[in-house]
Amino acid sequence: MSPLLEKILTEIGQLTPEEQLTVMGYLVERVKKHVTQPQPKRKWSDLKGMAPYPLFGEDAQKWVSRTRQESSEHRERLLYNVPN
């Protein structure tokens, strides 16, 4: 630990709890400014054309039909295979 940091910590230790909270708040805000950088907001339209068609090699309508059929089969298995 540097001598300057030791001196600062010693002096902070001599402050009242309220003053110590003020120092903590100051440090938190200071670190936030240097650590966090705002992420640019993106628009859905920016994603246009990024994924190849058909996505994952399957036509969208075929995917919808297949997943609906799988869901129906799954529900039927749950409804009719439940032990009494």
C-alpha positions in Angstrom: 0.0 0.0 0.0 1.4 3.4 -0.9 2.2 5.9 1.8 -0.4 8.3 0.3 -3.1 5.7 0.5 -2.2 4.9 4.1 -2.4 8.6 5.0 -5.8 9.0 3.2 -7.2 5.9 5.0 -6.0 7.1 8.3 -7.6 10.5 7.8 -10.9 8.9 6.6 -10.8 6.8 9.8 -10.9 10.1 11.8 -14.1 11.3 10.1 -17.6 10.9 11.5 -19.7 8.1 10.1 -21.7 10.6 8.1 -18.5 12.1 6.6 -17.2 8.6 5.8 -20.5 7.9 3.9 -20.0 11.1 2.0 -16.5 10.0 1.0 -17.9 6.6 0.0 -20.6 8.2 -2.1 -18.0 10.4 -3.8 -15.8 7.4 -4.6 -18.6 5.3 -5.9 -19.8 8.0 -8.3 -16.2 8.7 -9.4 -15.6 5.0 -10.2 -18.9 4.6 -11.9 -18.0 7.4 -14.4 -14.7 5.7 -15.2 -15.8 2.1 -15.2 -19.3 2.1 -16.8 -19.7 3.4 -20.3 -23.2 3.7 -21.7 -24.0 1.1 -24.3 -25.3 2.5 -27.6 -29.0 1.8 -28.1 -29.7 -0.4 -31.0 -32.7 -0.5 -33.3 -34.3 -3.7 -34.5 -33.9 -2.4 -38.0 -30.1 -2.5 -37.5 -30.3 -6.3 -37.3 -32.1 -6.5 -40.7 -30.3 -8.9 -43.0 -27.8 -10.2 -40.4 -29.2 -13.7 -40.3 -29.2 -15.9 -43.4 -32.5 -17.1 -44.8 -33.7 -19.6 -43.9 -32.3 -19.3 -40.4 -30.8 -22.6 -39.2 -31.6 -24.1 -42.6 -35.4 -24.4 -42.0 -38.2 -22.4 -43.6 -40.1 -20.3 -41.0 -43.6 -21.8 -41.8 -42.2 -25.4 -41.6 -40.6 -24.5 -38.2 -43.9 -23.1 -36.9 -45.8 -26.2 -38.0 -43.2 -28.6 -36.7 -43.0 -26.9 -33.2 -46.8 -26.8 -33.0 -47.0 -30.5 -33.8 -44.2 -31.3 -31.2 -46.1 -29.2 -28.6 -49.3 -31.0 -29.3 -47.6 -34.4 -29.0 -45.9 -33.4 -25.8 -49.2 -32.3 -24.2 -51.0 -35.5 -25.3 -48.2 -37.6 -23.7 -48.5 -35.6 -20.5 -52.3 -35.9 -20.5 -52.7 -39.6 -21.4 -49.6 -41.1 -19.8 -50.2 -39.8 -16.2 -50.5 -42.7 -13.7 -53.7 -42.7 -11.7 
